[in-house]
Amino acid sequence: MEEFNSSLVTSTPDHPSTASWVSIHLVPIRLVPALVLSICFLLGVPGNIAVIILKPNWQHLSSLSQSLMLNLAISDLICLLPLPLWIYSLLYSWTFGLVACKLLAYLMYCSLYSSLLTVTVLSVQRYLQVVHLQKIFDRAGKRKLLVLLWLVTMILSIPALVVRQLIKDQHGTDCHCKYSSQSQQVAVMLTETLTGFVSISVVVFSYIGLHRKVNQAAFFNNPLTTRLVTSIIVTFFVLWMPYHITNVLDVAAISLQNERFLKFCIDSRYTVSALVFVMSCFNPLLYAFSSKNKCTVCGEREH
């Protein structure tokens, strides 16, 4: 997300030497993320299209769960479809103009935030339904929830429209973030990180609570529950946390005025940002094709 592809490179007036350092080491740093993103595109696009068309094993799920998983698949598909353009710009140069740079970056942020928030809401919905036996939202409430989710998503993605610029160097033109000041950069990163940490914490808390409730009700350790909940938490944590930790380290490097530390963060950002897109490939397996097992674990029924 933050500063994806060459947009992973932070460009501020106070750090001109960083930009020149990145130009020298540009190609090797981009090859691995380009490969990861190519795999994400090849696996994730068919997977999410299959979810949208087939809706596998959804007949026993609540109406809200179905809507959330459909929204998740659509968000992931929107995120993955433009990847060939980002991969091309990683390996060569951005040749699509400033408007496309800003709009595609905004679309990317919207889809990633929507995916993140949808997973969060889905975990809360399951927790309330199973642990507290509460059915949340009727049909009208469900529509309002989805509208609110996308509204929050679009608001959180606004910085992408503001800070994305075309930056030229000896290697060509890149679409990445150019901040007017270090305070703007820190504010954007902290907003992303706070949103991410809150979402991850909610998901972990909800699924751990769900796991305990199901096992207590069954009076024995349910291996199906353990595998499913563990896979959701571990995958979500492993693929999202490195990105947010890198944001925190980046803020620390800026605050300490440590150029060497900042270079390390810039290098790391290529890989950790690519990992975020891997989540869009795993989501169909974790939240859609496993929905039959999840229904058994959570006790959901169509409302």
N, C-alpha and C positions, 0 to 999 in steps of 0.2 A: 504494500500500500504506500506508506510514506516513502516518497522519492524512489518510486519503482523504476526499473531499468536504469538508464543513466540518471533518471530522476532520483535514484538512490543517492546521488552525489549532491551534497549540500553546497550551494554556492552563495556566499555572503560577501559583502564588501570587505569584511574584516579578515577573511581567510583566502586571499588570492593565491597563496602558495599551495593550498590544498587542491584547488582546481587544476593547477599545472601538474601536481604530483599524480592526480588521478588520470590525466591525459596520457602520461607516460606508461602507466600500468593498466590501461583500459581494457585491451582485448582479453588477456588471460582471466581477468576477474569476471568477465561477462559470459564466458563459455559454459561454465557449469550451470548458472541460472537459466541460460537459454535452453540447455538440454532438459533441465527439470521442467521448464514451462512447456516445452514441446511434448513431453510425456503427459503432462497435465491436460493439454489440449486434446491429444489423441485418445486418452482414456476418459477424461471427464465429460467431454461434449456428448459422446454416445451414451454414457451412463446417465446423465441428467435428462437427455431426450427420452431415454427409455422409461425413466421414472415418470416424466410428464405424460407420456402416452399410455403406459401400461398400468400405472398406479398399483404396484404389486402388493397384494395382501392387505389392501386398505379397507376392505369391507367391514372389518370388525373394529376399526378405529373411530374415535369420535369425530364429529364434523370439524371441530377446531383443529384437531391433530392433522386431519387430511389437508385442511387449508394451509396450515403452517408448513407441512412437508412439501406441498406443491409450491408454496412461495419460496421455500429453501431451494428447490430444484431450479426454479426460474431464476432466482438470484445467482446461483452458481453458474448457470448457463450463460447469463448476461456477462458474468465476470470472465468466463473462459473464451467466449467467441472472439473477442478482439485480440487474443494472445498472439496470433501470427504477426500482427502489426508491431506489438511490443518486442517480439523476438527479433523481427527484422531490424528494428531500431537499435536493439542491443548489439547485434552483430555488425551493422553497417551504420546507418545514420537516419535521423528523423526527417522524412521528406514530405510529410503530410500537412504542413502548415500549422500556424499558431492556434487557429480555431479548433482544428481536429485534436491538437495537443491538449487543450483545455477541456474539451467536451469528452474525449475518451478517458482522460484522467478522472474527470468528475463521475463518469459512468462506472469506472473501475471502483472508485471509492464507494459509490452508492451500492453497488452489488456486494462488495465485501462487507460493508457495514450492515446491509440487509441480511446477509447470511449469518453474520455474527449475532445480531439481535434476534433473528428468527430462532436460532439454536437456543439462545438464552430464554426466550419466551416459551419455547417448546419444553424446556427442562422444568420451568416453573409450573407450567400447565400440568405436566405429568406428576410433579411433586404434590400439588394441591389436590389433584384428582385421586391419587392413590393414598397419600399419607393423611390428608384431611377430608377425603371423600367429598370434595367440593367440585361441582361442575361450574366452571367459570365461563361466562358470556353465552348469551343466546345468539341466534343467527345475526341479529342487528349488531349486537356487541362485537361479534367476530369481525364483521366488516369494519367497524370503527377501530378495532385493534390493529388490523392490517393497514388501514389508512394512517393511523398514528405511527405505526412502525416505519412506514416509508417516509412519512413527514420528518421524523427524527433522523432517519438515514440521510435525507436530502440536506437537512440543516448541517449535520456533522460533516458532510462532504463539501461544503461551500469553500473551505480553504483551498481545495484543489483548483477551483476556478480562479482564485485570487493569486496564488503564488506560482502556478505553472507558467513557464516561459520557454522560449527557444534560445538555447545557448550554443554559440558557435565556437569551435576551437579548430586546431589543425587536423583533427580526425573527422570533422563534419559538424552536423547540427544535432543537438540533443533536446528532447522534451523533458525538462526536469524542474524542480522547485528552485526558485530564486527568491530568497527572503530579503525584505527591505531592512531588516535589523535582526540581531541575535534574539531580542525579546520576542519578535514575531515567530522566529523559528522555535524557540523554547515553548511558547504558548501552544503552537500547533502540535508539537510532539507530546506535550503533557496532556493535551486534550485527548489525543489518540490513546495514549497509555492509560489514562484514567478510565476511559470507556472500555478498553480491553481488559484491564484488571478487574473491574466491576463485573463484566460479563463472565469472565473465567471463574471468578469466585462464586457467582450465582449458579453457574452450571455445575461446578464441583459440589457445592452444598446441596443442591437439589437432587442430584443423582446419588450422592452418598446417603441422604435421607431416604430416598426411594428404596435403595438397596437394603437398608436396615429394616424398613417397614415390611418389605416383601419377605425377607428371611425370618422375621419375627412371626409373621402370619403363618408361614409354612412350618415353623418349628424345626427347620433344618437349613443347612447352608445350600442354597440353590445354585449349582454351578452355572446354569444358564444365565441367571441374574448376574452373578459375579463376572462372567466373561463379557456380557453385553455392557454393563455399567463401566467396568474397567476399560474396555476398548473405547468407549465414548469419552471418558475423562482423560485417559492417557493421550489419545489422538488429539483431542482438542487442546490439551495443555502443551504437548510437545510441539505442535505446529504453530500455535499462536504465541506462546510465551517468549520464545527467542526474539521475535520481532519487537515486543514491548520492552523486553530487557535491554535490547540494543538502543531503543529510544531513550531509556533512562541513562544508559552509559553515554549516549550522545550529548544529552543535556549536561551531564557531569563534565564531559570533556570541554564543552563550550564554557561552562561556568569556571572551570579551572584554567582556561586558556591553554590547554595542553594539546598542541598540534599533533604530536605523535599518537596520543590516545584517540584523537579525532580521526586520524587516518585509519586506525584499526577499526573504528566504528563504521567508517565508510566502506571499507572492504567487507566487513561482516554483513552489512545491510543488503548486499546483492543476494547472498544466500538465504538469509532469514526472511526476506520479502518473497523469494520464490517459494519458500515453505508454506507461506500463507495460502498460496494458490493450490497447493497439494490438498488442502482441506476440502476444496471444491470437488476433488476426485473421490475422496473418502466419504463425503456426505451421503451419496446414494446408497452405499453399503451400510453405513451406520444408522441412517434415519429412514430409509425407504425400503430397501430389499430385506432388511431385518425387521420390518414392522410386524410381521406375523409373530416372531419370537417376542418382540417388545410388547405386543398385545397380550401374550401369555404371561409375561413377567409383570406387566402393569395392571392387568385385569381390565383393560379398556373395552368398552362396547360402544356400538353406534348409538348416538343419542338422537 
